[in-house]
Amino acid sequence: MSALNPPMLRRRTAHRGAPLLGVVAIAGLSACNFGPFEFKRPVMPPLGYEVDPVACNDGLDNDRDTLIDCEDPDCFGQSGLCGEIVPEVPNWKQESSYALCSDKIDNDEDGQFDCGDRKCQVIAELCCSREFSDAACSDGLDNDQNGFTDCLDFGCRNGVFVQVCVEKDDAACKNGKDDDGDGYTDCLDRDCQSTGACTGAKAPPPTGPEDTLAACSDGFDNDGNKFVDCNDFSCSKSKDPALVALCKNPPKELTLAECSDGKDNDSNGFKDCADFSCSKSQDLAVLDYCANLPTEADLVTCANGKDDDLNGYTDCNDFSCSQSLDPDVALMCAASQESTLAQCQDGKDNDGDGFGDCNDFSCSDSTNADATAYCKSLAEDTWDKCKDGLDNDGDGYADCSDRSCRDAAPVLGKQPCRESVGASPQAMDLNCADGIDNDDDGFVDCADWDCAWNPAVTVCAGKTKICLEN
């Protein structure tokens, strides 16, 4: 920090001075030092503090919480060493590079700096998250002290190599457990919606901002940030008093009356017996009611304009009709879908299922090759689109912040946002030992986070790892 010019910079946090408890304790011990006993100063306090300039600049984990000096949030508030630096003369820059994300300055003046800025958190080499491996995501500790532990932490749930927080296959989506710790179990979890275990449970989930009464009470992670409804700060900490009130007193759907009134009483996107709180109720009367509902699966019930099975979906908008094994029903529903190229780019919800154009699975997964190709062209999953700084698919995330970039298919052995790419461990090893920055992110081979931490890569074994876990 000595290279900084003091007159040009100031910090938001002021130095409060070191606590005197340690001095008093030592003096007391010295005064009682009778007999053959000899006081020896410990190398580090067994349960000390990491809040003063000395403890926050000594390279030790004084409070033994696995975080050292300015990596420890405790040092931000009181040490005067680790807080935000505010330039006297603002110099606005996009805060999205390693250099700008580690200079302690809010370069883009959005109120967040360095690892507090969402645009910086995607740069794994900054080590903003300390919960990104199976070990750290299953140890019961809040390793990075961000208030979220293991699978409740976004770093675990969105971890590239984390396997202990997965709820997106048939087995995990029907075991009655919240495997990924996001507060939603099995078919209530957005990640399970497309699995065989949940086919027919709901229509495709809605996407978009999560900042309205409807979006904050539909049971979906609309904005794709892994937080649903009132678990999302854009709902629970909204400036809209109606949203705050909703999150303080969420409605319920439990009684026989609530499970048979045709309403989505708890606003989670599921109505009556389509809601697990009803269909898996401990109330025998509710269970009996749900078990004896009529089905919606033949030509008559799939074309009568009624929600026969009371699951919130009518006729061909109900998966029991649209994915029926009866060829006549399937053919009828296929004819009513939004699936042609013209329908998939006209800005309308042609089949009335609540989803228009490429947000409708009948377009994005259409049997019409032209419609599917059109929807595919909008995706943010190519090298150029993942390097242009733009949110090409309009989902709120640009480039490597967008999962579609991180999951993009490799082309000629290269993949945006990923250096340890290859069809086999041997191919991954080659990319992680060729001396080339294959993903063009400024980090080469084992200095690249994903080479260092990919379990399939062997050439980085024995080398000091970025974000080495303590």
N, C-alpha and C positions, 0 to 999 in steps of 0.2 A: 504493500500500500504506500510505501515511501515514494514511489514514482509519481503519485498523484500530486497535483498542485493544490495545496490546501485552500488558497483564496478562491479557487474556481469551483470547489466542490464542497458539499455539506451533506451530512447524513440526517435521515429522519429520526433515528434513535439517538438519544443522548446517553453519555456514560454516567451511570449512577454510583460507581464506586464498588469495590469488592466488599462482600459481607464480612463482618468481624467475628462471626461465630467461631471460625477456626482458630483465631488468635486467642480468644477467651478460653477455649477448650484446652489449647496447648499450655497456656499459662497456668491453668488449674492443675493440669497433670504434673507440671514441673514443680509446683508448690507442694504436691503430695508425694514427691519422689523420695520416699524414705526406704531404708533397707537396701537389699541387694538388687532391687529392680532398676532397670535403666530404660528410659523412654527412647524409642527409636521412631523417627518420622517415617511414616509409610511412603512408599513410592507414589501411590495415588490414594485418595480417600476411598474407603470401601463403599460408601454410599454418599459421595460428595456432590458438589454442585458444579454446574457448567454454565455460569451466568456472568462471570466477571472477565476483564481483559486478560488476566493471566491464564485462567482455566480455558478460555476460548482461543488461546493462541499457543498452547503447549504441546499440541500433537497427541494428547492423551484423551481417552474416553473417561473423563473424571466421574461422571455419574453412571457409567456402565450401562448405558442404554443403546450401545452399539454404534452411536453416531459421535463423530469427533469434531471438536471446534465448530467452525461455521456450518458444518453439515447438520449440527444439532439445532433444532428450532429454539431451544432454550437460550442460545447465544444471540439470537436476533433481537430479543426484547430488551436485554439489559447490558450486554457487554460493550456496546458502542463500536464494535469491530465489524459486525456482520450485517448491519441494516442496509437499507437502500441508500445509494448515493444519488443526490439530486444536483445535476449540473446547474450552475448559475445561468448559463446560456443554453437553452434547450436546443437539441440537435436531433430532430425526429428521424428515426430510422425504423424499418420493419424489423421487429424483434423475432428473428427466425433462424439465426445462425449460431454456431457454437460460441463464437467470440462475443456476440451481442447478448447471448443468453447466459453469460458467465461474468458480466462486468458490473453487476449489482446496480444497473441503471434501468429505469423503465423507459427504454428507448422509443417505444411507440406510444407512450403516454396513455395507456389504457387502464392504468391503475394497478397493474400487476407487473412484476419484474422477474427476470430469470426463471427459476423453476416454478414460480407462482403463475407464470403466463402459460396458458394452454398451448400456445404455438411453440413454446420451448420444450414442453414436456414430451413431445414426440421424438426429440433427439435423445436417443437412449444413452449415448455417450456422456451426457450431462449427469447421469445417475440421479435424476430427480426422484425416481421411484427406487426403493430398496426391496420391493416385494415383486419379484418377477420370475422366481424359480419355484419348482415344486416344493423344495425344502422351506423356503421363506414363506410360501403361501399355505403352509400347513403346520406351522409351528406355534400357532396361537398367539403370536406377538405382532404388535404394530411396528414393524421394523423401521419404517420411515416416519413414524410419529405424525401421520397426517390425519389421525382419527379413525382410520379404517383398518381392520385386521383381516389378514388372509383373503378369502374369496370376497369379502365385502370391499376390498381395495380394488380400484379400477386397474391398477398395475397388475394384479393377479388375474382378474376376470378377462382382461384384454391382453394378457401376456402371450407373446408369440410361442414360447416353449413351455407354457404352464398347462399341465394335463389334469391337475387336481381340481380345477374350477370349471369343468366342462359340463354343460347340460344341453346337448344338442344331438344326441343319438337316441335310438329307440329305447335302449336300456336305461339311460339316465332320465329319459322323459316319461317313464312310467314306474319309477321306483318310489314315488311318494316323498322324495327328498329334494331340498333346494341345493342341488350339487354345486352351483356356481355362486351361491351366497348373495344373490341379487334381490332376495325377498319374494321371489315367485317360483312356484314349484311345478314341475312337469309341464302340462299343457297350458298353464297360466303364464309360462315363461316364453317370451318372444322367440328365444333361440330354438324352442321346440316346435313352433307352429308348423314348420314344413316337414316334420318327421312323420314316419308312418304311424307312430304311436298316437299322434295328435291329429291326423288327417280327419277332417270332418268336425273338429272342435270349434274352429272359427274361420272366418274369411281372412284374406291377407291383412296383416296389421297395418294401420295407418302410419304415415311418416310425415315429418314436418316439425315446426316449432312446438315446444311443449310449454305454452304460456297462456292458455285459455282455460276456462272452466271445463270445456269438453275434453281438451287434450290432457288436462291434469286429473281426469277422473275416468279415463277409458281403459285403464289397466295395461296400457302399452308404453313402451319406451319410444315415443314418437320421434325424438330427435337423435336417437341412436347413441346416447352418451352413457348407456348402461344403468341409468337411474330412471325409475318408473314413477309417474304421477308425483305424489307428495314426497317421495324419496329424492326427487329432483329439486335442487335449489331454485330452479327457474319457476317452480310452483310454490314450494313451501316458504321461500324467501322473496316472493314476488312483491312488487310495490302495489299490486292490486289487492285491496283488502278482502275482496270476495274469495280470491284464491287462498289467502292466508287463513280465512275463516273455514274454508273447505278442508284444509289440511289439519286444522286443529280439531275438527269434529267430523271425521269421515263417516258416511252413512254405512248401514249394514244390510245384508240380505240373508236372514237366518230362519225366520218363522215360516209356517205353512202359508200364511197370508202373503208374506213377502215373496215366497217362492212360487206363487201361482197368480200373481196380479198382472203379469205381462209387462212388468217394468224392471229396469236395471237399477234397483234400489241403491246398490253400493257403487254404482257408476264405474265398474271395473271392466266394462265391455262385454260382460256376460249377464244374461237375463234368465231369471227363474232357474229351471233345471239344467240350463247350460252353464250355470255357475257352480263350481265345486262346493261352495258353501251350502248349496242346496242338494246337489246330486250325491254328495258324500257327507251329508248331514248326520248328526248323531240322534236326530229326532226321527223316530220310526214313522211318524205320520208323513213327514216330508219325504223320506226315502220311499215309502209306499206310493205316494203321489207321483214322484218322478219315475218310478219303475213301471207305472201303468199308463204312461202317456202314449198316444198314438204315434206311429212312425211316419216319416215323410220320405218315401222311396219309390212310389210307383207313378205311372203316368197321370193318374187322377190327382194324387196329393202333390205332385210336382208341377201342376199346372192350374191349381185352383185359386191362386192368389192368397193363400192362407199360410200362416206359420203353424202347420199341424203339430209339430213336435215341440213347439214353444221354446225353441232354442235361440230365437232372435233373428232367424234367417228364413226367408220365404222362397219356396219353389227352387229355381235353379241357382239362387244365391246361397242355397244350403248345400254343403258338400255331399250330404247324403243323396242329393239329386244329381248335382253336377258331376260327381264321381261314382255314380251308381253303376253296378255291374249289369244292370238291365240295359241292353243295347238300345232299346227304343227310348228310354229315359235319357241315356247319355247322348244320343243323337239329337234329341229335342233341345237339351241344354246347350250342346255345342253350337247349335244354330242361333242361339240367343246371346252368345258371348260377345264381348268386345275383343275382337281378335284380328280384324283386317288392318292393313297398313293405314287406310283412310281413318278408321275408327280410333286407331292408336296414336294419332297425331292431330286430332281435331279439338283437343282441349275439353272434351265432354266425357261424362260418365255414361256411356251408351247403354250399358247393361244394368245400370241402376244399382250396382253393388257397393257404391260408396267410394270407388277407386276409378280414377280416370287415366286413360292413356297408359304410359309405361309404369305407373304405380299399380296397375292392375296386372295380376299374374297372368290373366288371359291374354295380355299383350306381351309381357316380358318373356313368358314361356309359351308363346302362341305356337300352334301347329302351322301357322302361316309364316313361311321363312322370311318374307319381306318385313313383316311386323317385328319378328324376333331380331332381325338384323338391325332394324331401326333403333329399337330399344338398347341393343348392345352398343350401338354407336354413341349413345349418350353416357355410357359408363366411364368412370375415371379409373382406368386400369391399364393404360399404356405408358411407355417410358416418357413420351412427350407430355402427355396430360398430367403425369405425376411429377413433372419437373417445371411446370410453367407458372406455379404460384397461384393458380386459379382453382376455384371450386367448380369444376366442369360439370358435375352431375347435380349441383344445387342441393347437396345434403347438409351443408354447413361446415364441411371439412375439406381442406385443400391438401393436395399432394400427399406426403407421408402421414399426415394426420388422418387421412381417409383410409379406412380398413381395406377398401377396394384396391388401393395402391399397394398396401402391404401384402395383400393376397393375390396380386396380379400374377398371371402365368409368366414364367421365364421365356424370353425370346433370345435365341442364339447364346444361351448360357448367361444372360444378364437379366436382372430383375430390379425395378425401382425399389428403393428402400430396403434392399436385402442383398448382402454380399455372400452369405453362405448358402448359395443356391446351387442346385444340382440334382440330377435324377438318382444319385446314389451317394453314400458317404464319401466314396473316393472322389467323386466329382466336386463335392463340397470342399473337401480338403484341398483340391487343386485351386479352387477359387480363393481359398483363404491362405494360400501360400505362394501366389504368383506375383506379389509385389505390385499389383494393380488395384486401384480403387474402383472395383467393378460396379458399385452402385452410385458412384459419383457423389458421395456424401462427405468427403473430406477425410475419411478414415480408411486405412489400408490393412487388409489381412487381419491378424489377431488384435490389432488396435481397434478394429470395428466391433461394436458391441455384439452383433449377432454371430460373428465368427467365434468370439470368445465364449459365448454362452450357448451356442447350439449344441445339444447333446450328441448330435451325429458327427460333429467336427472333432477330429483327433489331433490335428497338427498344432492346436493351441494348448494342448495339455501341458501342464508344468510351467506355463508362462503366467506372469502376473496379469490378472484379469481386470478389465475395467469394472468399476462398481463392485470390487471384491467384497463379498459378504464377510462380516466379522463374526 
